[in-house]
Amino acid sequence: MNWLEFALLHAADPHTVHVDGTEVGPCLVKEQVIFCPPDTVAAPGARVTLPGGRAARVRNAVFMDSCGTGLPDHLQLDIESGGRNAEGHRYCRGAAGPRNTIL
């Protein structure tokens, strides 16, 4: 099974992300981890724009080969937990509660 087949079979909603302006997909986006096709190029520090416009930076990029696990080869991107929206404003969590504000 290749990455495209895996993503379409096992993801309710595969997404497209942009890595340094290049469209990449289908990807599985889970919290601060993005699972991408194996030919994705993303170095630590690369800018990733997620579905919905949030932008983040890649903290770590690891190529994961199948190694007999039944999972296809793919690239795992660990992204920063902060993030910025499409306009570049940083989201933060206020001390009084979980309300998001734009700085």
C-alpha positions in Angstrom: 0.0 0.0 0.0 1.4 3.4 -0.9 0.9 6.7 1.0 -2.0 7.9 -1.2 -4.0 4.7 -0.7 -3.3 4.8 3.0 -4.3 8.4 3.4 -7.5 7.9 1.5 -8.5 4.7 3.3 -7.6 5.7 6.8 -8.3 9.4 7.1 -11.8 10.8 7.4 -10.6 14.0 5.9 -7.0 14.1 4.3 -5.7 17.7 4.1 -3.4 19.7 1.9 -0.8 21.9 3.7 1.7 24.3 2.4 5.4 23.9 3.2 7.4 27.0 2.4 4.7 27.9 -0.2 4.7 24.4 -1.8 1.4 22.5 -1.7 1.8 19.1 -0.1 -0.9 16.4 0.3 -2.7 14.4 1.1 -1.6 14.8 4.7 -3.0 13.7 8.0 -2.9 16.6 10.6 -3.0 15.6 14.3 -2.3 18.3 16.9 1.4 19.2 16.5 2.2 16.3 14.1 1.6 16.2 10.3 2.0 13.0 8.4 3.0 13.7 4.8 3.8 11.9 1.6 7.3 10.4 1.5 8.6 12.8 -1.2 7.8 15.9 1.0 10.7 18.2 1.5 10.6 20.1 4.8 13.6 21.0 6.9 13.5 22.2 10.5 12.4 25.9 10.5 10.3 25.5 7.4 7.0 27.4 7.5 3.9 25.3 7.3 0.5 26.7 6.6 -2.2 24.4 8.0 -5.8 24.0 6.8 -7.7 27.0 8.2 -4.7 29.4 7.7 -2.7 28.7 10.9 1.0 29.0 10.3 3.7 27.2 12.3 7.3 26.2 11.9 8.7 22.7 11.6 10.6 21.6 14.7 11.6 18.2 13.4 11.2 16.2 10.2 11.7 12.5 10.3 11.4 10.1 7.3 9.5 6.9 8.5 10.0 3.9 6.3 7.6 0.9 6.4 10.0 -1.5 8.2 7.4 -4.3 7.9 4.9 -2.3 10.0 2.1 -2.2 7.3 2.4 1.5 7.3 3.6 3.1 4.1 6.8 5.3 3.9 6.0 8.8 5.0 7.5 12.0 6.4 6.5 13.0 9.9 6.6 16.7 10.7 6.6 17.8 14.3 5.5 21.5 14.4 5.7 24.1 17.1 2.7 24.3 19.4 2.3 28.0 19.1 1.3 29.2 15.8 0.1 32.2 13.8 -2.9 32.8 11.7 -2.8 33.7 8.0 -2.1 37.4 8.8 1.0 36.4 10.9 -0.6 37.2 14.3 0.4 34.9 17.1 -2.3 33.1 19.0 -1.8 32.8 22.8 -3.8 31.5 25.7 -4.6 34.1 28.4 -3.9 33.4 32.0 -7.6 33.8 33.0 -8.9 31.0 30.8 -8.8 29.2 27.4 -9.9 32.1 25.3 -7.7 32.8 22.3 -6.5 36.3 21.6 -4.6 37.7 18.6 -1.4 39.6 19.4 
